[in-house]
Every structure is written in structure tokens, then in C-alpha cells.
Amino acid sequence: MRIKIDDDGKLAEIRGDKSHPLSQGYACIKGIQAVEQHNGPNRLLHAYKRDPDGNLQRIGVETALDEVAQRLRSLIERHGPQTIAAYRGNPSWYDNLANIYSGAFMSALGSDQIYSANTLDQSAKVITSGRLGSWHAGRPTVEESDVWMIVGGNPLVSLAVYGFYSNPLKTIKDARARGLKLIVIDPRRTETAQHADIHLQPYPGEDPTLLAGMLRIILEEGWHDEAFCDRFVDGLDRLKANLASFTDAYVETRTGVSAALVREAAETFARIGTKGNAGMATGSSMAPRGNLSDHLTECLNVVCGRYRREGERVPHPGVFCPRRPRYAEVNAPTRPWERGPKSRAHGHGQIVGEMVSSGLADDIMSPGEDRIRAMIAVGANPAATIPDQRRVVKALRSLDLLVTTDPVLSATAQMADYIFAPRLMYERPGAIPWMWGDDRYVTVPFAGYTPAIVDPPADSEVVDEWYVYWSLAKRLGLQMEVAGVDLDMENPPSTEEIYAMCLRDSPVPFEEIKARRGEILEVEPQFVEPARPEAQGRFAVMPADVVNELKAVRSETATSDSAGAYAFRLTVRRLREVSNTMGRELSAVRRRMPYNPAYLHPDDMAEIEVAAGDEIEIVSETGTMAAIAQPDADLRRGVVSMANGWGGLPDDPKADVRDGTNTNLLIGLGHNQYFDCYNRTPRMSAIPVNVRPCAAAAPPKAKRATA
């Protein structure tokens, strides 16, 4: 970014930097609003405590830390450390140290009750690698590939799909100019789908059927990589047998996509070039059977051998993280959720060291000595993001102690007993993309480190988030360990000293990274090595649980929703202006997007006699909510499309639909709810609903479009 600072030392302007080697000048609307985020009237600049009357009062940071530590100590002494939980939100993933230090604090405390949004959106990827296996050498980049498939993702808006993080539009245009074939699967002709060579537009929630049909075609036609499968795949014949009933006619009826287009997409993915990738995003993982959809998506890569092979160059060997060998071999399935701690209410195992968030409310409210009694929200807003909002809010209100770090008065902060106001991104040093692992989001050896650019506002008392967890540990007499080092628990370090400690073994010395400040570095090249002699791993493409899930899909009545009682399916979507619940308070966002509209096809709006801007009522099996209708001709008929995470607390008497509404009100986690296995992901998209004008006495039923 190019940043202008005024005479008072405040941020004055932010814009894209055309000289930056990754972004090349691209900047999203969310990033350029950082001036108001830092200086705006809605920012919290002090710590707050809730008084006995329920009002928030300013309190000094150290006093607040003393009181929080004392209340935690009392709960631990009476009920044990497992009654203390942490919930990490998406903002914490952009503050490396907040995430790391909160985890270290929970470990020192002796509690494994860590939750996050990860188990709500894309934990299907973890389930897939756990029961299918993964490829040790990784997958090709967009820049190297001949074909690319995106399932339920829209990187031109979300900026969060593998391969499209820095400048997604330029990435797509450059790749297609080079000859890449782009396939997009989405019920809407999204901004990304408009650049696709092939766009498959299925009914929401029908991705498993569509992907199964594509796999069947590839295997029956012999378009798979037979040599790769012979060496690295188990269960190929069982996969083929279980896909046989997903015929062209069945898939067309079930998905609403023509058989010819499904075949064209399958042939394009399997037969174009030698390198490519199929990847699934939140649009599909939040729909029913997201685990199965992700498994079938990755099976496309497996049967076509779409991985980095022996002798090929690794484009990003590592800058921050120690270099590791890359072998042309399979990491065998391990099913890690079958071992280790289990959630108290439902018995689900951890997903990448975290409890499943859809069970948080029950883990809080289910009776028992070991129920969760205190929670720290680490840059998180679970009151707005976890499904079944009313129950989640009830659970959060029942806690003995709720603490949050938040720069604004979010829905969760409105219920908190203590709020700590954090430093924002230009007020603290940062290293990107260290915490995620070098090559997960950046495919070239780039290293970026920036010092603090501006000071916090005068007379404020904002804190580094890592300091909150270090300070609580100190007060509780705990020893924290970070990056294999026992921390000094008497004298707090500087943020830069923490980075130096964490990156002490980086291939490029930390001092050099600091001096270069954001460059693509010349590093020693790395190549994929042959499989090790002892390597025995093979992909398990059709284990028993996947067989059962596929049979369950096939046993369903095509295009049926609760015996046909619902005329629409509601899908979640991304908006350019916000990231989940972040940014809705900003004036530029309010002008462009004051609420999250309910988008419908214009023909559906005409049929139910609704005009643009009308207030409508959306009804599911377990909930009702109001919304503002807007037309979107790029949708299939029979689809309602809305952004999630909007709205305030469900019991707020001042709530106004024209400030947004929360789709989680439509999701009940009790009555007849579908859950994916292992990660307990509920149906958060492709929700069967009816739509009616708010004044209507009965829900008129829209006709569902045929293929």
C-alpha cells in the first residue's frame, strides 16, 4: 500500500502500490478504508468493564487484566481449567501474534477448549486430507496450470481462494491469456464465473451429485491418469462402482445442469494439459454434505494426477519457515479426529486442534461441572457468525465471564464483561505471510515485514493483543511457551523482539527480511524429490464412510426439499465491501452497502409480487427473518442469495432490517438439523426457505426452473 500521513502523524490516505511485486497496485475497498478504521468515531480506544447495571464503563488496561485474571483464577480453582474457552475469529489470523499467543496461553492454562470459525466454513478440507490422504509435494499454482476448477468460490470478491490472493482479476486474465481453461461451479453467474470458459450453474446443495457425475464420466471414458492411480490410489474400482448410478440423466435432473455441459467440463478438466487443480471454497463447504463435496473435488485431482511431480521445481521453497523436503508421495490418511480430546456435549474430536464451533452453545449450556463457564473472544464475533444465533446468544449470556478484544462494539462485545481495544494493523509491526506457512497463500518467495507506521491515537489505551494473553498468564503464574522457547514471564518483550524470536531459524535471516521490506527474494531453488523407499501411503478414494455418504445422496428424491414444502434455497455469498462481520460500521461501506440484500431472480420477484427495495419475510423450517429484496439476473431461479454475518443481536429492540439481518436466524441446531460427520457442520447454505412479502398472509410458492 501507498500511505500518506498527515501533520499530526495520523493516517490520511491509503491506495494501492503499483510497484508492489504481488499486488501490482490492487487494493480492495476493505483495505483502503483503514484510514477510518484507525481514526473513525466507531473505534474503541480504551478498555471497558460492564457494571452491575449492564452498562459499559471505561477501565484501565492493567486494572482490567487484574480483575479478569482474578475471575479466571476463581473459576479454575472451583471447576478446573477445562471450563475456560477461547474463540478465535478471522481477524486474529491477520495478527500473527494474537493467534499464537492466545493458543500458548490456553496450552499453559491446561485447556483444550479452543474454537474458531475454521470449523464452520472450510474444515471439510481437513476431513478430506484425514480420510483421503494428501500429496506431500503439493499442487501446481495457477501460473503453472493448464486448467483450473473453482467449486463454490468467487475470488474476485472474497480474495480467499487458493491461487487468487494478491490481484485476482489480473491473475485470471493473465492465466487465460496464456491459455488456461477456467471452470466455475456456482448457482450464480458470479464475478469470477463471468471470466470462466465453462460455468456450471447447479441448484444450491447439489455439488455432490454434480461432482460424482463428472468423476463417473472421467473414469468410464478412461480419461484418468492410469499410471498415477496404479501407483498411488486404493479403491479406484470401488469408487467407479459407487459412481455408476450417477448417470447423465440423473445428474441433469438433480442438478439442473445439462448433461452435455457436465461432460464438457469433465473432459476439459481431465484432458487439457498436464497441470491443473480443482478446489472447493466456502460456498460448497457450508452447504449440506460439504465433506463429501470436498472429497469428490479432491478425487478429481487424484484420479487425474493433478499434483506436483518428481523433478519439478517448487516455486516457493520458503523464506520464513524452515525449508522442508518435498517428496512425490502420498501422506496416508490418519483421521486425527478419532484421537485426542472430544467435545463435552456431542463427543466430536478436534479439527486441527480445535473443538467444533457448532457445538459451542451446548458445551456452554449442557449441565455439568465441566461445562464452559468463561470465554475469551480473540478478535472474534461468535454472536453473529455461529448458526442458530438465538441459542448462541443465550449461551454467551449465560457465561460467568466473557472477555473480548475488539476495535468496535460488535454483537459479541455488546455482551462482554470486559473489552480490550487492540492496536490496529498500521500501529504494530507485522510479517506476512509467516504464520500461514510460506507457500499456502503466496506462491513465490516473497517476504514482507513492516514496522509500525503510525502511533495509536493520542490519549488512547490500546494494546497489542498478544500482551493480553501474556499478561493474564503472568498474573495466573503460568509459564507460556512460544516457538519452542519458554517466555520471560516477568518482563514483556517488544513485538519486534517476538518476531525475531519466532523467526530465528528462518532460511532468510530476520534482519535481512526487515531490511528488504517486501520483495520477491532470490533463494536456492528446490525440486520435488523421489518418493522415499519406506513411503507406503496411498490415497483412499472410497473409504466406507464416503460410500455411505454417497449412497445417502443417491437415495434422496431428486430436487426434493422437505417433501416440496419450500420453493427456494437460500445460499450465502460474499460482498466486496465487508469480510464476514468486519467493516459494516465504516461510512464508505454504509453508503455503498447499508444492509445485506436478499437477492432473487427478477422473474421470481415478479411471481411473488415483490419489487426492488421491498421488505420480505424469509421462512425456513426453524426460523424466520426479514430482509430487503433486490434483483439479480445472474442467479438461477428458485435461489435466494444473501451475505451472512450481518445484523445485530436478535433481541435488540432497536434492530432495523435496513441495517442488515442475520441468516443464522434461519438455522436451528436442534430440530431435524442436518450435520456433516466429524466436524458437525450444519446446513448454513442451500437452506430450504419460502419467501413472501411482509404483508402477505400466506407464502406464495415460486415454480422451480428446469434445466
Salt bridges, closest charged atoms under 4 A:
GLU13 OE1 - LYS4 NZ 3.25
GLU62 OE1 - ARG475 NH2 2.65
ASP66 OD1 - ARG475 NE 2.66
GLU67 OE1 - LYS49 NZ 2.99
ASP95 OD2 - ARG428 NE 3.82
GLU144 OE2 - LYS275 NZ 3.96
GLU144 OE2 - ARG308 NH1 2.91
ASP174 OD2 - LYS170 NZ 2.64
GLU191 OE2 - ARG188 NH2 3.18
ASP197 OD1 - ARG176 NH2 2.81
GLU206 OE1 - ARG254 NE 2.81
GLU206 OE2 - ARG569 NH1 3.23
GLU220 OE1 - ARG216 NH1 2.81
GLU221 OE2 - ARG263 NH1 3.01
ASP225 OD2 - ARG309 NH2 2.89
ASP234 OD1 - ARG538 NE 2.66
ASP248 OD1 - ARG216 NH2 2.36
ASP248 OD2 - ARG263 NH2 3.80
GLU267 OE2 - ARG271 NH1 2.99
ASP294 OD1 - LYS125 NZ 3.57
GLU298 OE2 - ARG139 NH2 3.16
GLU312 OE1 - LYS275 NZ 3.91
GLU329 OE2 - ARG532 NH2 2.37
GLU354 OE2 - ARG88 NH2 3.45
ASP362 OD2 - HIS346 NE2 2.68
ASP362 OD1 - ARG391 NH2 2.47
GLU369 OE2 - HIS79 ND1 2.52
ASP370 OD1 - ARG344 NH2 2.95
GLU427 OE2 - ARG43 NH1 2.76
ASP439 OD2 - ARG326 NH1 3.01
ASP464 OD2 - ARG423 NE 3.74
GLU496 OE2 - LYS514 NZ 2.56
GLU511 OE2 - LYS514 NZ 3.62
GLU512 OE2 - ARG516 NH1 2.89
GLU519 OE1 - ARG516 NE 2.85
ASP545 OD2 - ARG131 NH1 3.37
ASP545 OD2 - ARG335 NH1 2.73
GLU549 OE2 - ARG131 NH1 2.79
GLU556 OE1 - ARG254 NH2 2.29
GLU556 OE2 - ARG289 NH2 3.06
ASP561 OD2 - ARG569 NE 2.62
GLU577 OE2 - ARG592 NH2 3.11
ASP603 OD2 - HIS601 ND1 3.85
ASP604 OD1 - ARG637 NH2 2.70
GLU607 OE1 - ARG637 NH2 2.73
GLU617 OE1 - ARG692 NH2 2.47
GLU621 OE2 - HIS671 NE2 3.52
ASP632 OD2 - ARG188 NE 2.90
ASP632 OD2 - ARG573 NH1 3.33
ASP651 OD2 - ARG397 NH2 3.20
ASP659 OD1 - ARG590 NH2 2.74
